Amino acid sequence: MKKILISAITSLLLSAPSFSLNNEWDFEIEPYCGVRNALLNEYVYGKNSQTGEEYQLSLLNWNLKNQVYAGFNADVRFLDFHLAGNFKGILQNNSGTMDDSDWMQDAGYKTGNTSIKTNYSEHELNFVQGFNVDAKALYDFKPAKGLTLSPSIAFSYETYTLTANNGTTYYGYGKNGVMCSYFSYDDTEHRTVTQLSGEVIKLERYDYYTWFGFDVKYTTPDNMWKFGISAEISPWVYIFSRDSHVAKSVYYIDIGQGFFSAYRASAFIQFNFNQHCGIKILADGMITGELKGNDYTSSSYNGTFKNNGPVSGSATRYFDFQLSAVVSF
C-alpha cells in the first residue's frame, strides 16, 4: 500500500498540469535548508604611543561552525520586472567557539611595541538566535535564447544573539606594579592561566545592508537545467553591536558603517522535473571589510553610555551551502 501511495504521489507531481496566473504574471516559491559557517569580528583600536599609527588593541572572533538553517524564497514576476523576498532562520546549535585577543603592552607601558599579544582567552559558543531577511528588485534582459541578465537593487537585515561561556584565559604578567599585562600570553614563565565557568560575554548584533548587483541565468533548450550566478556590492552598511562583558560588569555598544565595503555572491544549479517543479543546489557567501565607528561604554546594560570616539570596528563573513525545492506557478 505504501509503495502504491508513493508511486501515485510521484506520478501526480511529475505530470502536474500546466497552469499560470496568466501570461504576464509568474510566481515562484522555494523552501530550503542549509548549513552556514561564519565569522563575526569585533575590534577595538588604539594608537601607537611612539608613532601614532592605529593598531588592533583588541579582537573578538565569534566562530559559527556548521549552523543549520531553514527558510524560503518567494519571487513574483510581472513581465520582465520582479520582486523577490527571502527569510532564513538559523536553528539553535552550540557548535562554535569564541576567542578574545588583546595587545596591551603599549597601552599600559608606552613601549611602542604593539606586536605582542598579551591576553588571550577561548570559550564555548552558545547560539541563542539569528535570522536574515532580504528584499530584492530585478529587471530581466534577454539578449539570447535561454540567457537572462538581471540588474538588481536589494536590502538585507541580519541579526545574531550569541554568548561565550566557560573557557580558559591566558594573561601575561604585569610589570612594575602595573595591573596591565606586559608579557606575552604564551610566555609560560610569565603568565596566569584561569578557568572560567558560566556566561562570560554576550553579543547582540544587528547588520543592515543595501546592495547593487546583477544576476546571470542560463536555461537549457529543453528547460530541464538552469544555471545561475550573482554578484553584489553594498554601497552602504550599518552594523550595531552590543557586547555585554558579564564577568567584568562592563557593557559596550559599537556602531560602525562603511561605503562600498561589503560584497556577496552566489552560484546555483537547478534541475527541473517539469514546468512547475525542480530542485536546486546553491552556494553563497558574503564578506565585509573592517567597518569602523564609535564605541560607547557603561557599567550597566541599561545605563548611560559614554562615547569613547571612533575606536571600534566590526566585520562579517560567511559561507552557505543549501538544498531547495522550487515550485513555479
C-alpha positions as CSV (number, residue, x, y, z in Angstrom):
1,M,0.0,0.0,0.0
2,K,2.8,2.4,0.9
3,K,4.6,1.7,-2.4
4,I,1.3,2.4,-4.3
5,L,0.8,5.7,-2.5
6,I,4.3,6.9,-3.1
7,S,4.0,6.0,-6.8
8,A,0.7,7.8,-7.1
9,I,2.1,11.0,-5.5
10,T,5.3,10.9,-7.7
11,S,3.2,10.5,-10.8
12,L,1.0,13.4,-9.9
13,L,4.0,15.6,-9.2
14,L,5.7,14.8,-12.5
15,S,2.6,15.2,-14.5
16,A,1.3,18.4,-12.9
17,P,-1.0,20.2,-15.3
18,S,0.3,23.4,-16.9
19,F,-1.3,26.5,-15.4
20,S,-0.3,30.0,-14.6
21,L,-1.7,33.2,-13.1
22,N,-1.8,34.5,-16.7
23,N,0.8,35.1,-19.4
24,E,2.1,38.2,-17.8
25,W,2.5,37.0,-14.2
26,D,4.6,34.3,-12.6
27,F,5.0,33.2,-9.0
28,E,7.8,31.0,-7.6
29,I,8.3,29.7,-4.0
30,E,11.4,27.9,-2.8
31,P,11.6,26.3,0.6
32,Y,15.2,25.3,1.6
33,C,17.6,24.2,4.3
34,G,21.3,24.5,4.5
35,V,24.5,24.9,6.6
36,R,26.3,28.2,7.4
37,N,29.9,28.7,8.6
38,A,30.5,32.3,9.7
39,L,32.9,34.6,11.5
40,L,31.8,37.7,13.3
41,N,34.6,40.1,14.3
42,E,34.6,42.8,16.9
43,Y,37.6,45.2,17.1
44,V,38.9,47.9,19.4
45,Y,41.7,50.1,18.0
46,G,44.5,52.0,19.8
47,K,47.2,54.4,18.7
48,N,50.9,53.6,19.0
49,S,52.4,55.8,21.7
50,Q,55.6,56.3,19.7
51,T,54.4,56.6,16.1
52,G,50.7,57.5,16.4
53,E,49.8,54.7,14.0
54,E,46.5,52.9,14.6
55,Y,46.6,49.2,15.5
56,Q,44.2,46.5,16.8
57,L,44.2,46.7,20.5
58,S,41.5,44.0,21.0
59,L,39.8,41.4,18.7
60,L,36.9,39.1,19.4
61,N,36.3,36.3,16.9
62,W,32.8,34.6,17.1
63,N,33.2,31.4,15.0
64,L,29.9,29.8,14.0
65,K,30.5,26.3,12.7
66,N,28.1,24.2,10.7
67,Q,25.0,26.2,11.8
68,V,21.9,24.6,10.3
69,Y,19.2,26.9,8.9
70,A,15.9,26.8,7.1
71,G,13.9,29.3,5.1
72,F,12.2,30.2,1.9
73,N,12.4,32.4,-1.2
74,A,9.4,33.9,-2.9
75,D,9.6,35.6,-6.3
76,V,6.8,37.5,-8.1
77,R,7.3,38.5,-11.7
78,F,5.3,40.8,-13.9
79,L,6.5,40.9,-17.5
80,D,10.3,41.4,-17.1
81,F,10.2,43.0,-13.6
82,H,10.1,41.0,-10.5
83,L,10.4,41.3,-6.7
84,A,12.0,38.6,-4.5
85,G,11.9,38.1,-0.8
86,N,13.9,35.8,1.4
87,F,13.7,34.7,5.0
88,K,16.4,32.5,6.7
89,G,16.2,31.3,10.3
90,I,19.2,29.7,11.9
91,L,18.4,26.8,14.2
92,Q,19.9,26.8,17.7
93,N,23.2,25.0,17.6
94,N,26.1,25.4,20.1
95,S,28.7,24.3,17.6
96,G,31.4,27.0,17.6
97,T,33.9,28.9,19.6
98,M,34.7,32.5,20.7
99,D,38.3,33.7,21.2
100,D,39.4,37.1,22.6
101,S,42.8,38.6,22.0
102,D,44.4,41.8,23.4
103,W,47.7,43.6,22.6
104,M,48.1,45.7,25.8
105,Q,51.8,46.3,26.3
106,D,52.0,49.7,24.6
107,A,48.6,50.8,26.0
108,G,49.9,50.1,29.6
109,Y,53.6,50.9,29.3
110,K,54.1,53.2,26.3
111,T,56.8,51.0,24.9
112,G,55.7,51.4,21.2
113,N,55.6,47.6,20.9
114,T,52.1,46.7,19.6
115,S,53.1,43.2,18.2
116,I,52.9,41.2,21.4
117,K,49.6,39.5,22.2
118,T,49.5,39.8,25.9
119,N,46.0,38.4,26.7
120,Y,44.2,35.5,25.1
121,S,41.1,33.5,26.0
122,E,38.9,30.9,24.3
123,H,35.3,30.0,25.1
124,E,32.4,27.8,24.1
125,L,29.9,29.5,21.8
126,N,26.2,29.3,22.6
127,F,24.0,30.3,19.7
128,V,20.8,31.9,21.1
129,Q,19.1,33.2,17.9
130,G,19.7,34.5,14.4
131,F,17.9,35.2,11.2
132,N,18.3,37.0,7.8
133,V,15.7,38.9,5.8
134,D,16.3,40.0,2.2
135,A,14.2,42.0,-0.3
136,K,15.3,42.4,-3.9
137,A,14.0,44.0,-7.1
138,L,15.3,42.9,-10.6
139,Y,14.7,43.6,-14.2
140,D,15.3,40.9,-16.8
141,F,17.1,41.4,-20.1
142,K,17.2,38.5,-22.5
143,P,20.0,39.1,-25.0
144,A,20.0,35.4,-26.3
145,K,17.8,32.4,-26.1
146,G,18.0,30.9,-22.6
147,L,20.2,33.7,-21.3
148,T,18.9,36.3,-18.8
149,L,20.8,39.3,-17.4
150,S,19.2,41.0,-14.4
151,P,20.5,44.1,-12.7
152,S,19.2,44.4,-9.1
153,I,18.9,46.5,-6.0
154,A,18.3,45.0,-2.6
155,F,18.2,45.5,1.1
156,S,19.1,42.9,3.7
157,Y,18.9,42.6,7.5
158,E,20.8,40.1,9.7
159,T,20.8,39.6,13.4
160,Y,22.6,37.3,15.8
161,T,22.5,36.8,19.6
162,L,25.4,34.7,20.9
163,T,27.0,34.0,24.2
164,A,30.6,32.9,25.2
165,N,30.6,30.5,28.1
166,N,33.2,28.8,30.3
167,G,36.7,28.8,28.8
168,T,40.3,29.5,29.7
169,T,42.2,32.8,29.9
170,Y,46.0,33.3,29.4
171,Y,47.1,36.6,30.7
172,G,50.7,37.9,30.7
173,Y,52.0,39.3,34.0
174,G,52.1,43.0,34.6
175,K,55.4,44.8,35.3
176,N,56.5,47.4,37.9
177,G,53.2,47.1,39.9
178,V,51.0,48.0,36.9
179,M,47.9,45.8,36.6
180,C,48.0,45.8,32.7
181,S,49.7,42.8,31.1
182,Y,53.2,43.3,29.8
183,F,54.4,39.8,28.9
184,S,53.1,37.6,26.1
185,Y,50.1,35.3,26.8
186,D,52.2,32.2,25.7
187,D,55.2,33.0,27.9
188,T,54.7,30.1,30.3
189,E,57.0,31.6,32.9
190,H,55.2,35.0,33.0
191,R,51.5,34.4,32.7
192,T,48.4,33.5,34.6
193,V,46.1,30.7,33.4
194,T,42.5,30.8,34.7
195,Q,39.5,28.6,34.2
196,L,36.1,30.3,33.8
197,S,32.6,29.0,34.2
198,G,29.2,30.3,33.2
199,E,28.4,33.1,30.8
200,V,31.3,35.4,30.1
201,I,30.3,37.6,27.1
202,K,27.1,38.1,25.2
203,L,26.9,39.6,21.7
204,E,23.8,41.1,20.2
205,R,24.4,42.0,16.5
206,Y,22.3,43.9,14.0
207,D,23.6,44.3,10.4
208,Y,21.9,46.4,7.7
209,Y,23.0,46.3,4.1
210,T,22.0,48.0,0.8
211,W,23.0,46.2,-2.4
212,F,23.6,46.9,-6.1
213,G,24.4,43.9,-8.4
214,F,23.4,41.6,-11.2
215,D,22.2,38.0,-11.8
216,V,23.1,35.9,-14.8
217,K,21.0,32.8,-15.6
218,Y,21.0,30.3,-18.3
219,T,18.3,27.7,-19.1
220,T,19.0,24.8,-21.4
221,P,16.8,24.5,-24.5
222,D,14.8,21.6,-23.0
223,N,14.2,23.6,-19.8
224,M,15.5,20.8,-17.7
225,W,18.6,22.6,-16.3
226,K,19.1,26.1,-15.1
227,F,22.4,27.6,-14.0
228,G,22.9,31.0,-12.3
229,I,25.4,33.3,-10.7
230,S,25.0,36.6,-8.9
231,A,27.4,39.3,-7.6
232,E,26.6,42.3,-5.5
233,I,28.3,45.2,-3.7
234,S,26.9,47.2,-0.8
235,P,27.0,51.0,-1.3
236,W,26.3,51.4,2.5
237,V,26.5,49.1,5.5
238,Y,25.4,49.8,9.1
239,I,26.3,47.5,12.0
240,F,25.1,47.9,15.6
241,S,26.7,45.6,18.2
242,R,26.1,45.3,21.9
243,D,28.7,43.5,23.9
244,S,27.9,42.6,27.5
245,H,31.0,41.5,29.4
246,V,29.1,39.9,32.2
247,A,32.1,38.7,34.2
248,K,33.6,42.2,34.3
249,S,30.2,44.2,34.5
250,V,31.3,46.3,31.5
251,Y,28.9,46.9,28.6
252,Y,29.8,48.2,25.1
253,I,27.8,49.5,22.2
254,D,29.7,49.7,18.9
255,I,28.3,51.4,15.9
256,G,30.1,51.0,12.6
257,Q,29.3,51.9,9.0
258,G,31.0,51.9,5.6
259,F,30.6,52.7,2.0
260,F,31.3,50.0,-0.7
261,S,32.8,47.7,1.9
262,A,30.7,44.6,1.7
263,Y,30.4,42.0,-1.1
264,R,28.3,38.9,-1.7
265,A,28.0,36.3,-4.4
266,S,26.2,33.1,-5.2
267,A,26.0,30.3,-7.7
268,F,23.4,27.6,-8.3
269,I,22.4,24.5,-10.4
270,Q,18.7,23.6,-10.8
271,F,17.2,20.5,-12.2
272,N,13.5,20.8,-13.3
273,F,11.3,17.7,-13.2
274,N,8.7,19.6,-15.3
275,Q,7.5,23.2,-15.9
276,H,6.5,23.6,-12.3
277,C,8.8,21.6,-10.0
278,G,12.5,21.4,-9.5
279,I,15.4,21.0,-7.1
280,K,18.3,23.4,-6.6
281,I,21.8,23.3,-5.1
282,L,23.2,26.7,-4.1
283,A,26.3,28.1,-2.6
284,D,26.7,31.7,-1.5
285,G,28.9,33.9,0.7
286,M,29.4,37.4,2.0
287,I,32.4,39.3,3.3
288,T,32.8,42.8,4.7
289,G,35.8,45.0,5.5
290,E,36.5,46.4,8.9
291,L,33.6,48.8,9.5
292,K,34.9,51.4,11.9
293,G,32.8,53.6,14.1
294,N,32.1,54.9,17.6
295,D,32.5,52.9,20.8
296,Y,30.2,53.5,23.9
297,T,30.7,52.0,27.4
298,S,28.6,51.7,30.5
299,S,28.7,49.9,33.8
300,S,25.2,48.6,33.4
301,Y,23.2,47.1,30.5
302,N,20.5,49.9,30.6
303,G,22.8,52.6,32.0
304,T,24.1,55.8,30.4
305,F,26.7,55.0,27.8
306,K,29.8,57.2,27.4
307,N,31.0,57.9,23.8
308,N,34.7,57.0,23.6
309,G,35.0,58.1,20.0
310,P,35.9,56.3,16.7
311,V,37.9,53.4,18.2
312,S,35.8,50.3,17.4
313,G,35.0,48.2,14.4
314,S,33.0,45.2,13.1
315,A,33.3,42.7,10.3
316,T,31.4,39.7,9.0
317,R,32.0,36.8,6.6
318,Y,30.0,33.6,6.0
319,F,29.6,30.8,3.5
320,D,26.3,29.0,3.0
321,F,25.5,25.7,1.2
322,Q,21.9,24.8,0.7
323,L,19.4,22.5,-1.0
324,S,15.9,23.6,-2.0
325,A,12.7,22.7,-3.8
326,V,11.4,25.1,-6.4
327,V,7.7,25.3,-7.2
328,S,6.6,27.7,-10.0
329,F,3.1,28.8,-11.0
